[in-house]
Amino acid sequence: MRDVFLMAAFAFLGAAAAGLLGALALRLVRGRSVAVSLTVVAAVAVTAMLTGTLAVAWAMFLSPHDLTVVTTVCAMAAVVSLATALLLGRWVVARSNALALAARSFGDGGSFAAPDGQATAELAALGRELAATSAKLAASRERERALESSRRELVAWISHDLRTPLAGLRAMSEALEDGVAPDPDRYLRRIRTEVERLNTMVGDLFELSRIHAGALSLAPTRISVYDLVGDALAGVDPLARELGVQLIGDRVDPVPVEVDGKEMTRVLGNLLVNAVRRTPADGTVAVSAERQADTVVLSVTDGCGGIPEEDLPRVFDTGWRGSDARTPPAGAGLGLAIVRGIVEAHDGQAAVRNVDGGCRFEVRLPAAVTS
């Protein structure tokens, strides 16, 4: 038993010495290729075995012949181990380089595709993560391009819409200043109308900028959709009477919702104003509100004749106004973008679809929790 203990002690001391040298070597090459690290690990393993064996052989006073045999066997094992480590290291490095080369496509605006061939589990997992990141970046680039296109379109629309009232205001003010206005009172009323139009456009731009910046501050309160619809109808009724359009509150259930009353009234007001302006005289605009499962659906149905199917996905985009025949006379294409922004801030959804003779805008909101 004592001999076994002594052999174990000598073997441990020899292997520990090799292990310490190996740890120092790994620290020195920690910034180098993984192939070098694998070679060092293999060398440490073989050296530890060799030093432990030699320590035990020296302690046991083996014959020179036996010591030579043991040393030769350990040397052959070292050669095989180092060769295997080098081959494994070169394979891992090659796979890593291929993965790095494929990842360079990120910076060039391309998509990532994992290199062909087998890889270690870690490199395969890294490839999957890079592929998922590539898909997210591609979607982000697409959203950025769409947003930039929307911004350019918005700037073009706003520039056009601002130029027209400003030119009119300048002409009318010059006529009043020169005393050549045939009806000064009419000119003043017209100036007031144009100023209100500009004020509305600036207000819409400010509201939209708050929505896009995530600075829209909401003060939710428990309110019945019946009251919301009633307030919105009362606000739009004068315009409907002027244009000869009939407003109908169809199936408005008194369902409670937790919303910001002011902002949601603006949502319904924008939808109703658009519907009234797009509906021909003697037409009808219907408003309904009903509960569906855990949501409340508010809808506004007009008689505009429908929206082309290819335009439906763009209806809520900033600056979109469709064909000239359906463009409101006073607007910059911001109303529906504001509608979507406010509704989404309430964790809701805004949608539109065609119906017979017109289109139906729907606002889906979470229903208030009943106690």
C-alpha positions as CSV (number, residue, x, y, z in Angstrom):
1,M,0.0,0.0,0.0
2,R,2.9,2.3,0.8
3,D,4.4,1.7,-2.6
4,V,1.1,2.6,-4.3
5,F,1.0,5.8,-2.3
6,L,4.5,6.7,-3.3
7,M,3.9,6.0,-7.0
8,A,0.8,8.2,-6.9
9,A,2.6,11.0,-5.2
10,F,5.6,11.0,-7.6
11,A,3.2,10.8,-10.6
12,F,1.1,13.7,-9.3
13,L,4.2,15.9,-8.7
14,G,5.5,15.3,-12.2
15,A,2.1,15.9,-13.8
16,A,1.5,19.0,-11.6
17,A,4.8,20.5,-12.8
18,A,3.8,19.9,-16.4
19,G,0.3,21.3,-15.7
20,L,1.8,24.5,-14.3
21,L,4.0,25.0,-17.3
22,G,1.0,24.4,-19.5
23,A,-1.1,26.9,-17.7
24,L,1.7,29.5,-18.2
25,A,1.9,28.6,-21.9
26,L,-1.9,29.0,-22.3
27,R,-1.7,32.4,-20.7
28,L,1.0,33.5,-23.0
29,V,-0.9,32.3,-26.1
30,R,-4.4,33.3,-25.0
31,G,-4.7,35.9,-27.8
32,R,-3.5,33.5,-30.5
33,S,-5.5,31.1,-32.7
34,V,-7.5,28.3,-31.2
35,A,-5.3,25.8,-33.1
36,V,-2.3,27.0,-31.0
37,S,-4.3,26.6,-27.8
38,L,-5.4,23.1,-28.7
39,T,-1.8,22.1,-29.5
40,V,-0.7,23.4,-26.1
41,V,-3.5,21.5,-24.4
42,A,-2.5,18.3,-26.2
43,A,1.2,18.9,-25.4
44,V,0.4,19.5,-21.7
45,A,-1.6,16.3,-21.5
46,V,1.2,14.2,-23.0
47,T,3.9,16.0,-21.0
48,A,2.0,15.4,-17.8
49,M,1.7,11.7,-18.6
50,L,5.4,11.6,-19.6
51,T,6.7,13.4,-16.5
52,G,4.5,11.4,-14.2
53,T,5.7,8.2,-15.8
54,L,9.4,9.2,-15.7
55,A,9.1,10.3,-12.0
56,V,7.6,6.9,-11.0
57,A,10.2,5.1,-13.2
58,W,13.1,7.0,-11.5
59,A,11.7,6.4,-8.1
60,M,11.3,2.6,-8.8
61,F,14.8,2.5,-10.3
62,L,13.8,0.8,-13.5
63,S,16.5,-0.6,-15.8
64,P,17.7,1.7,-18.6
65,H,16.0,-0.6,-21.1
66,D,12.6,-0.4,-19.4
67,L,13.0,3.4,-19.1
68,T,13.7,3.7,-22.8
69,V,10.7,1.6,-23.7
70,V,8.4,3.8,-21.5
71,T,9.9,7.0,-22.9
72,T,9.5,5.7,-26.5
73,V,5.8,4.8,-26.0
74,C,5.1,8.2,-24.4
75,A,6.9,10.0,-27.3
76,M,4.8,8.2,-29.9
77,A,1.6,9.1,-28.0
78,A,2.8,12.7,-28.0
79,V,3.3,12.7,-31.7
80,V,-0.2,11.3,-32.4
81,S,-1.8,13.6,-29.9
82,L,-0.1,16.7,-31.3
83,A,-1.0,15.8,-34.8
84,T,-4.6,15.2,-33.8
85,A,-4.7,18.6,-32.0
86,L,-3.3,20.4,-35.0
87,L,-5.8,18.8,-37.4
88,L,-8.7,19.7,-35.0
89,G,-7.4,23.2,-34.5
90,R,-7.0,23.8,-38.3
91,W,-10.6,22.6,-38.9
92,V,-12.0,24.8,-36.2
93,V,-10.1,27.8,-37.5
94,A,-11.2,27.2,-41.0
95,R,-14.9,27.0,-39.9
96,S,-14.4,30.2,-37.8
97,N,-12.8,32.0,-40.8
98,A,-15.7,30.9,-43.1
99,L,-18.2,32.2,-40.5
100,A,-16.4,35.5,-40.2
101,L,-16.3,35.9,-44.0
102,A,-20.0,35.2,-44.2
103,A,-20.7,37.7,-41.4
104,R,-19.0,40.5,-43.4
105,S,-22.1,40.8,-45.5
106,F,-23.8,42.6,-42.6
107,G,-21.7,45.7,-43.2
108,D,-22.4,45.6,-47.0
109,G,-26.2,45.6,-46.6
110,G,-26.5,42.0,-47.6
111,S,-27.9,39.0,-45.8
112,F,-26.1,36.4,-43.8
113,A,-25.9,32.8,-45.0
114,A,-24.1,30.2,-42.9
115,P,-21.3,28.4,-44.7
116,D,-21.8,24.9,-45.9
117,G,-20.4,21.9,-44.1
118,Q,-20.4,20.6,-40.6
119,A,-19.3,22.7,-37.6
120,T,-19.0,22.4,-33.9
121,A,-22.1,22.9,-31.8
122,E,-21.0,26.3,-30.7
123,L,-20.2,27.5,-34.2
124,A,-23.5,26.1,-35.5
125,A,-25.4,28.0,-32.7
126,L,-23.4,31.2,-33.6
127,G,-24.4,30.8,-37.2
128,R,-28.0,30.4,-36.3
129,E,-27.9,33.5,-34.2
130,L,-26.2,35.5,-37.0
131,A,-28.8,34.3,-39.4
132,A,-31.6,35.5,-37.1
133,T,-29.8,38.8,-36.6
134,S,-29.5,39.2,-40.4
135,A,-33.2,38.7,-40.8
136,K,-33.9,41.3,-38.2
137,L,-31.5,43.8,-39.8
138,A,-33.1,43.2,-43.2
139,A,-36.5,43.9,-41.8
140,S,-35.1,47.0,-40.1
141,R,-33.5,48.2,-43.3
142,E,-36.8,47.7,-45.1
143,R,-38.7,49.7,-42.4
144,E,-36.1,52.4,-42.6
145,R,-36.4,52.7,-46.4
146,A,-40.2,52.8,-46.1
147,L,-40.0,55.5,-43.4
148,E,-37.6,57.5,-45.4
149,S,-39.8,57.3,-48.5
150,S,-42.8,58.3,-46.3
151,R,-40.8,61.3,-45.0
152,R,-39.9,62.5,-48.4
153,E,-43.5,62.1,-49.6
154,L,-44.7,64.0,-46.5
155,V,-42.3,66.8,-47.1
156,A,-43.4,67.1,-50.7
157,W,-47.1,67.1,-49.7
158,I,-46.6,69.7,-46.9
159,S,-44.5,71.9,-49.2
160,H,-47.2,71.8,-51.8
161,D,-50.0,72.4,-49.3
162,L,-48.3,75.2,-47.5
163,R,-47.4,77.0,-50.7
164,T,-51.0,77.3,-51.9
165,P,-52.5,79.0,-48.8
166,L,-49.4,81.2,-48.3
167,A,-49.6,82.4,-51.8
168,G,-53.3,83.2,-51.3
169,L,-52.7,85.0,-48.1
170,R,-50.0,87.1,-49.7
171,A,-52.1,88.0,-52.6
172,M,-55.1,89.0,-50.4
173,S,-53.0,90.9,-47.9
174,E,-51.4,92.9,-50.8
175,A,-54.8,93.6,-52.3
176,L,-56.0,94.9,-48.9
177,E,-52.8,96.9,-48.4
178,D,-53.1,98.5,-51.8
179,G,-56.8,99.2,-51.3
180,V,-57.8,97.3,-54.5
181,A,-59.9,94.6,-52.7
182,P,-63.4,94.8,-54.1
183,D,-64.9,93.2,-50.9
184,P,-62.5,93.7,-47.9
185,D,-64.8,91.8,-45.5
186,R,-64.8,88.7,-47.8
187,Y,-61.1,88.9,-48.1
188,L,-60.7,89.0,-44.3
189,R,-63.0,86.1,-43.9
190,R,-61.0,84.2,-46.5
191,I,-57.7,85.1,-44.7
192,R,-59.2,83.8,-41.5
193,T,-60.1,80.5,-43.2
194,E,-56.7,80.0,-44.7
195,V,-55.1,80.8,-41.3
196,E,-57.2,78.2,-39.6
197,R,-56.3,75.7,-42.3
198,L,-52.6,76.4,-41.7
199,N,-53.1,76.2,-37.9
200,T,-54.8,72.8,-38.4
201,M,-51.9,71.5,-40.5
202,V,-49.3,72.7,-38.0
203,G,-51.3,71.1,-35.2
204,D,-51.4,67.8,-37.0
205,L,-47.7,67.9,-37.7
206,F,-47.0,68.6,-34.0
207,E,-49.3,65.7,-32.9
208,L,-47.6,63.4,-35.4
209,S,-44.2,64.3,-34.2
210,R,-45.2,63.6,-30.6
211,I,-46.5,60.2,-31.7
212,H,-43.3,59.3,-33.7
213,A,-41.1,60.4,-30.8
214,G,-43.1,58.3,-28.3
215,A,-43.9,61.5,-26.4
216,L,-47.7,61.2,-26.6
217,S,-48.9,61.5,-23.0
218,L,-52.2,59.7,-22.3
219,A,-54.5,60.1,-19.3
220,P,-56.8,57.0,-19.5
221,T,-60.1,57.2,-17.8
222,R,-63.1,54.8,-17.8
223,I,-65.6,56.0,-20.3
224,S,-68.5,54.6,-22.3
225,V,-68.0,54.4,-26.1
226,Y,-71.6,55.7,-26.3
227,D,-70.4,59.0,-24.9
228,L,-67.3,59.0,-27.2
229,V,-69.4,58.5,-30.3
230,G,-71.9,61.1,-29.2
231,D,-69.2,63.7,-28.7
232,A,-67.6,62.9,-32.0
233,L,-70.9,63.1,-33.9
234,A,-71.8,66.4,-32.3
235,G,-68.5,67.9,-33.4
236,V,-68.8,66.7,-37.1
237,D,-72.5,67.4,-37.4
238,P,-72.1,71.0,-38.8
239,L,-69.8,69.9,-41.5
240,A,-72.1,67.0,-42.4
241,R,-75.1,69.4,-42.7
242,E,-73.1,71.8,-44.9
243,L,-72.1,69.0,-47.3
244,G,-75.5,67.3,-47.2
245,V,-74.3,64.1,-45.6
246,Q,-76.4,62.2,-43.1
247,L,-74.8,60.9,-39.9
248,I,-76.2,57.7,-38.3
249,G,-75.2,56.1,-35.0
250,D,-75.8,52.5,-35.8
251,R,-75.7,49.8,-33.0
252,V,-73.7,51.9,-30.5
253,D,-73.5,49.8,-27.4
254,P,-72.7,51.5,-24.1
255,V,-69.5,49.4,-23.6
256,P,-66.9,50.8,-21.1
257,V,-63.2,51.4,-22.3
258,E,-60.1,52.7,-20.5
259,V,-58.9,55.4,-22.9
260,D,-57.8,59.0,-23.1
261,G,-61.1,60.7,-23.9
262,K,-59.6,63.7,-25.7
263,E,-57.3,61.7,-27.9
264,M,-59.9,59.1,-28.7
265,T,-62.4,61.8,-29.6
266,R,-59.8,63.1,-32.0
267,V,-59.5,59.6,-33.5
268,L,-63.2,59.4,-34.2
269,G,-63.4,63.0,-35.3
270,N,-60.6,62.4,-37.9
271,L,-62.4,59.3,-39.2
272,L,-65.8,61.0,-39.4
273,V,-64.4,64.2,-41.1
274,N,-62.7,62.0,-43.7
275,A,-65.8,60.0,-44.2
276,V,-68.1,63.0,-44.6
277,R,-65.8,64.7,-47.1
278,R,-65.5,61.6,-49.2
279,T,-69.2,60.8,-49.2
280,P,-71.3,62.4,-51.9
281,A,-74.2,64.7,-51.0
282,D,-77.3,62.8,-49.8
283,G,-75.0,60.0,-48.8
284,T,-74.8,58.4,-45.3
285,V,-72.0,57.9,-42.9
286,A,-72.7,55.2,-40.2
287,V,-70.9,54.8,-36.9
288,S,-71.2,51.7,-34.8
289,A,-69.6,50.3,-31.6
290,E,-69.9,46.8,-30.3
291,R,-68.0,44.4,-28.0
292,Q,-66.3,41.4,-29.5
293,A,-64.8,39.0,-26.9
294,D,-62.2,41.1,-25.0
295,T,-62.2,44.0,-27.4
296,V,-64.4,46.9,-28.4
297,V,-64.7,47.6,-32.2
298,L,-65.6,51.2,-33.3
299,S,-66.3,51.5,-37.0
300,V,-67.0,54.3,-39.4
301,T,-68.6,53.4,-42.8
302,D,-68.7,55.9,-45.6
303,G,-70.0,56.1,-49.2
304,C,-66.7,57.0,-50.9
305,G,-67.0,54.3,-53.5
306,G,-64.2,52.2,-52.1
307,I,-60.4,52.3,-52.1
308,P,-58.3,50.4,-54.7
309,E,-57.1,47.2,-53.2
310,E,-53.4,48.1,-53.9
311,D,-53.8,51.2,-51.8
312,L,-55.4,49.6,-48.8
313,P,-52.0,48.8,-47.1
314,R,-50.9,52.5,-47.4
315,V,-54.0,54.2,-46.1
316,F,-52.6,54.8,-42.7
317,D,-49.1,55.9,-43.9
318,T,-47.9,59.4,-43.2
319,G,-48.6,61.7,-46.1
320,W,-50.8,59.2,-48.1
321,R,-53.9,60.7,-49.6
322,G,-54.8,58.5,-52.5
323,S,-56.1,59.8,-55.8
324,D,-57.0,63.4,-56.4
325,A,-60.7,62.5,-56.6
326,R,-60.6,61.3,-53.0
327,T,-58.2,64.0,-51.6
328,P,-59.9,66.2,-49.0
329,P,-59.6,69.9,-50.0
330,A,-58.0,70.9,-46.7
331,G,-55.5,68.3,-45.4
332,A,-52.0,67.1,-45.7
333,G,-52.6,63.3,-45.4
334,L,-51.8,63.3,-41.7
335,G,-55.3,62.5,-40.2
336,L,-55.2,58.7,-40.6
337,A,-51.5,58.5,-39.6
338,I,-52.5,60.3,-36.4
339,V,-55.4,57.9,-35.9
340,R,-53.1,54.8,-36.1
341,G,-50.6,56.4,-33.8
342,I,-53.1,57.2,-31.1
343,V,-54.9,53.8,-31.4
344,E,-51.6,51.9,-31.1
345,A,-50.7,54.0,-28.1
346,H,-53.8,52.6,-26.5
347,D,-52.7,49.0,-27.4
348,G,-55.3,48.9,-30.1
349,Q,-55.4,48.3,-33.9
350,A,-56.7,50.4,-36.8
351,A,-57.8,48.8,-40.0
352,V,-59.7,49.5,-43.2
353,R,-61.6,47.4,-45.7
354,N,-64.0,47.9,-48.6
355,V,-67.7,47.4,-48.3
356,D,-70.6,47.9,-50.7
357,G,-70.4,51.5,-52.0
358,G,-67.6,52.6,-49.7
359,C,-65.1,51.6,-47.1
360,R,-65.2,50.7,-43.4
361,F,-62.6,52.0,-40.9
362,E,-62.3,50.0,-37.8
363,V,-60.7,50.8,-34.5
364,R,-60.2,47.8,-32.1
365,L,-59.5,48.7,-28.5
366,P,-59.1,46.5,-25.3
367,A,-62.4,46.4,-23.4
368,A,-62.3,47.8,-19.8
369,V,-62.1,45.1,-17.1
370,T,-65.4,44.8,-15.3
371,S,-65.3,44.3,-11.6
